[in-house]
Structures are given as C-alpha cells and as structure tokens.
Amino acid sequence: MADCLFCKIIAGEIPSKPVAQSERAYAFYDISPQAPVHVLIIPREHITSADEVASAHGGIIDDLVLLAQEVVELEGVRESGYRLVMNVGIDGQMTVAHLHLHVLGGRQMEWPPG
C-alpha cells in the first residue's frame, strides 16, 4: 500500500536499522523502544493485521516467529527470555495498520503488560 509506513520501510523509502531478514519478512529496531531490546518484524507483503491473516497467506505467522527466533539469538535474549506481541485494532494499541510482531526483551517484563 502506497501510504503504509511499513510498506515504505520495506521499499527503502523510509530508513530503518535492520536486525535480520528473510525472503518474506524484515526485522528492524523500533524507533520508540519500550524495552532494551525492541525489534519489529513485518511481512514484506502488506497484511493489515493478525485479524486479516488467512490460509492464503501461506504460513506468514510461522515466518515471523522463525525470524523472531533469529532476532532473539542475535540480540542475546534467547536464554533470559523475551516477549512476542501482536497488537490488533485501536483497543489493542495498534498504531500502524500493517501486521507486525514486537520482540521485547533485555529486562523483566511487567505483568500485566503496560
């Protein structure tokens, strides 16, 4: 989508600091981190949210989680633990309408989140 922030990042129109990538997904540092490690993983294909994922997307969630496993290894938080989060909709605090997975780590996470 032409007006999607994350699509512009994937296209290289907006700079980002890469962490890892695969054929179907791209991981980069969040510009407003909520933890010492805060990486966003987005599919290269525009999908509005987790609520829009369908079987036609061919295992995109698997791809995001597999890339997250690479990210936590690279960031050194695999052993200590981390949080994977997908926000959906306004009440879910989704701020960019493009499916994305937050990888948070590097400190003890709060419960409940927030």
N, C-alpha and C positions, 0 to 999 in steps of 0.2 A: 504494500500500500504506500502510495506516494507521500502521505502525510504522517506516517508512523515513525516515531523516534527510533525504535529498534530496527526497523527496516532500513532507515538511513544509516545507522551504525553498521549494519551488515554490508551495505553498499559502499561503505567507506566515505560517505558524505559528512558524517559526524565522527570526530576522532574518539577512540576508546583505547584503554590499556588492556591488551589481550592477556589472557591467562592460558587458555587452551582452546582447541577447536577440533571439530570432526567434520566429516562430509555434510552432516545435517544440522550441526549445532555450533554455537560460538559462545565462549565464556570470557567475560571481561569484568574488571573491577567496578563496583558500584561507585558512583561519584559522591554519594552521601552515605558512607558506610555506617551501619548500625552495630558493628562488631569489628574486632581487629581484622578478621577475615570476612569480607562481604563481597561475594562474586555473584554475578548474574549469568545464567545460562539461558540462551534463547535459541529457538529453532530458526534456521535460515528461511524457512517457509513462514509466511505470515499466517498465524492462527491466533484469533482474538484472545482466547483464554482457555483454561483447562475445561471449562464448560462447553467449549466448541470442539474438543478433540473427539474424533470419530475413527472407526476402524479404517477408513480410507487414508488416515494419516500414517498408517504402517508402522506402528511402534515408536512414535516420536517420544513418548514419555520414557521408554526404555533408553533411547539415545541420550536424553537429557540426564538421566540418572547415571548412565555409564560415564558420561563426561564429568559429572559431579564427582564420581569416584576418582577420576584422574586429578581433578582440581584439589580435592582434599589431601591427596598424596603430595602434590606439588606444593601446597600451602602448609604442609606439616601438621594437619589437624586430624588426620585419619585415626590415630590411636587415642587422642584425648577426647574426641567426639565433636560433633557438629550438628547443625540443624538444616534441613531442607524444607523450604516453604514455597508454596504457590498461593498467591492471592487471587481471588476472583471477585469482580464487581466492586462497587463503591463501598459496601459494608465490609468487604474483605480487604480494604485498603489498596486495591489495585490502582496504580497511578498511570501505567502505560498499557494500553489495550493491545498487547502482544504477549502471547504465552511466554512466561519466564519462570525460572526456578532460582530462588535465592539460596545460596550456600553461605551459612553463617557459622563462624567458629572463632577459636582463639581466646575464648573466655567462657565462664559458666553461664549458661543461658538461663533467663528468668522463666518462672512458671507461675501464673500463666504468662504467655508471651505478651510483650507490650511494654 
